[in-house]
Amino acid sequence: MKEIKITRLAHLTGHSGAVYTLAALHNQPKVVSAGSDRMVALWDTGGNESGVQLVAANNVVYSLFHQKENNFLLAGQSAGGIHVIDLNENREIRLLQYHNAPVFVIAVSYKHNLLFSGDGSGTIHVSQLSDYAPRTKFNIGTGKVRAIVVDDQNDRLIAGSADGSIYVISLPDLKPLNNFEAHQKGFSVNALCLLPGTDLLLSGSRDAHLNVYDVKNNFRLLQSIPAHNYAIYTIAVHPNGNYFATASRDKTVKIWNADTMEVIERIDKEQYNGHTASVNKLVWHDDGKLITASDDRSVMIWQLEMAESLHSM
């Protein structure tokens, strides 16, 4: 019996341009998408293929983050602004102008009440999460910052640079702790992910490799896996922590066993009627659904039944 059964629940086609980013809404059966058409759209993860436009941004939207405690959505765009959208009222309430370059990633430390945003110039801006008051900013590497993860348990921020390096910064004092060449020099680190319940960090790059590091042992490289045919753009962990997914410019999504670091299924056009162009972003919803976004102007919602549930049928 297969370790996993995959069903496509919905094919959402409301965008008129490439979809670059997604945000699953915590404790709500909703997902938000945005991209080159400047539309920020809200969808039902239950399979209803009719969406709601939340806001028409003035610029291309590259990053989204759901601020769950107040049900706000943060949307980073190409001119450096971050739209703050109140999802309770479906309206924009603020525009934060902290950057002079596209905002590619937004992350938070709930423990330290900090908001981080990384941009196309290599700048990470830091503000207070509660009121968005600016605190400081600093540069890493020599190019775009596309990936940031916050490790609140160990009080540190981990960020990837376009130069192929990973930078580790202490929280809340923001002092440099470590930096190392993670992927081929000049091949950007596009995705970072901490595996819950382990001491492992995953990184994905333009070199198409998935790297695995031991964070307790000075980020020692444990594995470098040729995971895709082209650049890896995103990595996300299933809510149960047993599986994770990667997506790539090669138009595929791969599902991995987190214990063995082996691919257990490949979602593509031929086998599953998947995407026909680069898969730019994926997220897991709280309910276990996988949502994917692509240059093909669509968002897809997938139901994955893992082995434990299949065996109980």
N, C-alpha and C positions, 0 to 999 in steps of 0.2 A: 504494500500500500504506500502511496505517496505520502511524504511528510506534510504536505500542504495541498489544499484545494483552493483554487482562485476563481472568483466570479466577478466579472465586470458589472457593477450595479448601475452606473450612469456615465454618460458621455456628455459633458456640459460644453456647449458650443456658443455661448453668448459673447465671447471676446472677438474683436476684429483684428487683433494682432497677437504677437507672441505673448505667452503667459510666463512671467518670470518668477513669481513668488506666491506663496500660500501661507495662511495661518488658520489652524484648526481652533475653534472656539471651545474653551474648556467648559465642561459640564453643559454644553449646548449642542444639539445635532446640526451644527452649522460649520461651514468653512468659507473663508474669504480668499479671493484671488485677485491678482493685479498684474499689469505688464505694460507692453509697449503702446497699447491703445489708450492708456491713461485712465482707464476705468477701474474702480475698486468695486468688486461685485461680491454679494453675499449669496451663498447657496445652501440648500438643505442636503445633508449627507444621506438622507433616507432614500435618495434616488429620484426625487422631484427635479426635473431638468429645467425649471424656470428659476432664474436668479433675480436679485434685486440690486440695482446700482446704488451704492452707498454715497459715492462722491465721484465727480469727474475731476481728476487732478489736472494741474496745469502742465505737468511733465510726466515722463515715463516713470513708472513705479517699480523699484527694484527689490524692496524689502518690506515685510510686514511682521508685526508682533502684536499678539493679543495680551493686553494687560488685564489679567483675569480678576484682580481684586475690585476694580471699578468698571469692568467691561468696556474699556477703551481699546481702540485699535490704533497702532502707530504705523504709519506708512512712509517709508523713506523714498525720495524721488531723485531724479537725475540732476536737478538744479541745486541739490543740497538741503532741501527742506524736508521736514518730517511733519506730516499731517497727523493731527490728533483727532480721532473720530469717536464720538460718543455713540456706542452701539445700542444704548438704551433708547436713544432718540433718533438714531441713524442720521447724524449730522456732524459736520466738522466743527470743532470748537476752538482749535488753535492751529497755528502753523509755526513750528520751531525752526529757526534759521541759524543753525549752528555750523553748517558746513558750506564749503565753496566748491564741492565736488559731489558726484553721485553717492548716495547713501546705500551701500550694498548689504549691510547687516545691522540688526538691532538685537541687543541682548540685555538682560537685567540681572542684578544681584538683589534678590528680595532680602537676604540677610543683612546687607549693608545699605539698602535703600539707594542703589545706584543704577542709572541707565547708561548703557554704552551704545555708541553708534560708530560704525567704521565706514570710511569713504574711499573714493577713487584716488586720493592723493597719498594714502597711507596714514591718514589721521584717524585716531580714535578719540571721540569726544565723550566726556563724562559729565553727567548732570545728576541732580537729585531726582529719584524716581517719583517721589510724592508730589512735587510741584514743578518739575522740569527745570529748576534753577541751575544755570551753568556752574560747573565746578572747576574743570580743567580740561586740557586736551594734550595729546602727545602723539608722536609719529613712531611707526615701526616700519622696518624694511624699506624697500625702494619702489613700492607701487601699491596697487589696490589692496584694501583689506576686505575680503569677501567672507571670512569665517571668524566667528568669536563664540567661544563657549565659556560659561561661568561655572567654576567649581566652588560653590559656596561651602561645601563640607571641608575643603582644604584651603579656603580663603585665597583663591587665585583666579585670575582671568587668563585664558589661553586664546591666542589670536594667530591667524595664518596670514602670510604676506604673499604678494605677487612674485617676490623673489625666490619663493620656494622654502622659506624658513618659517618656523613656529616660534612665537614669543610667549613667555610665561611671566606674568606680572602679579605681584602680591596685592591682596585686598585687606583693608580698604585704603592702604597708604600708597598704592600704585607704584611700588618700587620694582624695577626689573629683577627677576629671579634667574632667568635662563633664556637662551635662544639657541636654536640649532637648525642646521640645514636638514629639512625633512624630506624634500623631494628634489628631483633634478634641479640644478641651479637655473633660475629663470622660469621654472614651471610652477605656476601659482598654486597655492593651497586654497582650494575652493570650498572645502567642507571639513568640519571637525565635529566629533561626537564622542562623548564619554559614555562608556557602557556601564549602566547602573549595576551596583553590587559587585563591581570588579575594580581592578586598578589599571584598566586599559583605556587608552585614547586611540580613536581612529581618525585618520586623515585621508582625504581624497584630493587628487590633483589633476592638473592638465596633462600630467604624464600618464594618466589612466591607471595609476597604481593606488591600491588601498593599503595604507601602512598602519601597523599596530604597534603601540608603544606601551611600555611599563612605566606608569607615572610615578610609582613608588621607588623606582630605580633610576632616577635622573632621566626619565623619558627615554630609556634605552629602546632601540628599535628591535622588536621581536619578529616581525614579519613584514615583507613588502610583496604584496600580491598583485600580479597583473590582472586586474579585476574587469576591465572593460576595454573596448577597442579604441575609444577616444576619451576625452576629458571626463572626469567624474565631477559632477556639479553639486551633489547633495547626498547626505547620509542621515538616516533617522532610525531610531530604535522603536520596536513594537512596545506597547504599554506593559506587556508581561516581562520584558527584558530578555526573552529567549531568542529573539530574532531581530535583525535589522535589515534595512533596505538601502541600496545605492541606486543612483540614477545618473545617466550619462548622455553626452552628446551623440553617442552611438544609437540613440532612440530606444534603449532598453532600460528596464528596471530589474534589478536582481535582488532576490530575497536570500539572506544568509543565516545560517545557524551561528548564534553568538558564541557557543561553546567550542565548536570545531573550526570556525572561520571558513566554512565551506558553503558554496552556493547550493541552495536546495530547489530553487526555481527561477526561471527567467521569463519576465513578462515582455512580450514583443508583439509586433503587428501580426505575424504569421500564426502564432499559437493562440493568442488571447485577444486579438483585435485591439492591440494597444496603440501607442502613439506612432505617428509617421514622421516625426522630426525629433530634434533634441529634447530630452526630458530635463527640464531646468530645476524643478523643485519637487520634493515629496514630503509629506507629513503624515504621521499616524494620528488619528483621532482617538480620544479617550475610549471610545467604544470598539477600538480595534480595526476600524476601516482605514485603508490606505488611500490617500488622495495624491494624485500626480498632475503636474502641469507641464506644458510643452510649447515649443515653438510652432506646433501645428494649430495654435490658437484655441486649444481645448484643455479642459480639466476632466480627469477621469476619477471615478470612485470605485474602489475595489473591496470586495469582501474576501478575507482570507480565513479559511478554517484550518487551524493547526492540527498536528497529529493527535494531540491529547483529546480534542473534541471529536475528531473523526473516529478514533478508536472506541469512543463511548456510544457511537450511533448504533 
